[in-house]
């Protein structure tokens, strides 16, 4: 069995363990949220810090956050046109679901397993732009279109979104890692060792959380709306992904990772966003879960089919 199949089969096995634990009522989704919160404040920031600390910065890396942000801008604009005749609240959740990616709680374990730290550098830079897309575009759109926030101005929305971005511990870890890297600050070995141990725990926790959250509804009406959103995401993801893959004048690994990150699932942040803003949480949950299954299968097929590993 080759390395790629080993990575995906191992990941799938751990995801199924998480799903089994939930089905047996050993761990609930509520407890999964607590584990997710713990991850976002420990192992995930540790991984981001080490990744950015070790990267050799080049100008072409700056293109990745731009692509990430502009992709969400494009997909959300497409969704706004496609769903213009829907009710305000329905249109809002469908537009929100069209933007943003789930790197931290989906893609990182797979990318790290396939391409190691070299691949993680490109994924982390892509995620840098994704942070602004998720909290600036996705959350900002939700707030702007919510009937709970009619009195809130656009400038207030922008300030709230920016505050959320810069108070995220993983985002702060990225900035700190970049600063330490560029300033060539020497950190004691024992400190790096502690952070490294924490970072290595990220992979298995993320995969278990994916299994705990996995929950597929069979509602035909919801599935129909979700399918249209995912069609937008995967259409643009494949179109731009293959365009960059064949035409972008950068190294092969850069293009391989970019092709993959453009088809990863809807960001899980849409769940708390929809709950906070009183949107349809069933649609939000379906978007996350269906896209997770589709993206996992697509990533596996692409890596094997195009020999990307």
DAVENKA-V945912 format. One record per backbone hydrogen bond with DSSP energy under -1.0 kcal/mol. CO is the residue of the C=O (numbers start at 1). NH is the residue of the N-H. Records with the same first field share a line. If there is no record, write none. Layout:
BEGIN
CO=NH / NH
END
This chain:
BEGIN
2=6
3=7
4=8
5=9
6=10
7=11
8=12
9=13
10=14
11=15
12=16
13=17
14=18
15=19
16=20
17=21
18=22
19=23
20=24
21=26 / 27
22=25
28=32
29=33
30=34
31=35
32=36
33=37
34=38
35=39
36=40
39=42 / 44
42=46
43=47
44=48
45=49
46=50
47=51
48=52
49=53
50=54
58=61
59=62
61=64
63=67
64=68
65=69
66=70
67=71
68=72
69=73
70=74
71=75
72=76
73=77
74=78
75=79
76=80
77=81
78=82
79=83
83=86
87=91
88=92
89=93
90=94
91=95
92=96
93=97
96=99
102=107
103=106 / 108
107=111
108=112
109=113
110=114
111=115
112=116
116=120
117=121
119=123
120=124
121=125
122=126
123=127
124=128
125=129
126=130
127=131
129=133
130=134
131=135
132=136
133=137 / 138
134=139
137=141
138=142
139=143
140=144
141=145
146=149
149=152
153=157
154=158
155=159
156=160
157=161
158=162
159=163
160=164
161=165
162=166
163=167
165=168
168=172
169=173
170=174
171=175
172=176
173=177
174=178
175=179
176=180
177=181
178=182
179=183
180=185
188=192
189=193
190=194
191=195
192=196
193=197
194=198
195=199
196=200
199=202
201=205
202=206
203=207
204=208
205=209
206=210
207=211
208=212
209=213
210=214
219=223
220=224
221=225
222=226
223=227
224=228
225=229
226=230
227=231
228=232
229=233
230=234
231=235
232=236
233=237
234=238
235=239
236=240
237=241
238=242
239=243
240=244
241=245
242=246
243=247
244=248
248=250
251=255
252=256
253=257
254=258
255=259
256=260
257=261
258=262
260=263
265=102
267=270
268=271
269=273
270=274
271=275
272=276
273=277
274=279
280=284
281=285
282=286
283=287
284=288
285=289
286=290
287=291
288=292
289=293
290=294
291=295
292=296
293=297
294=298
295=299
296=300
297=301
298=302
299=303
300=304
301=305
302=306
303=308
END
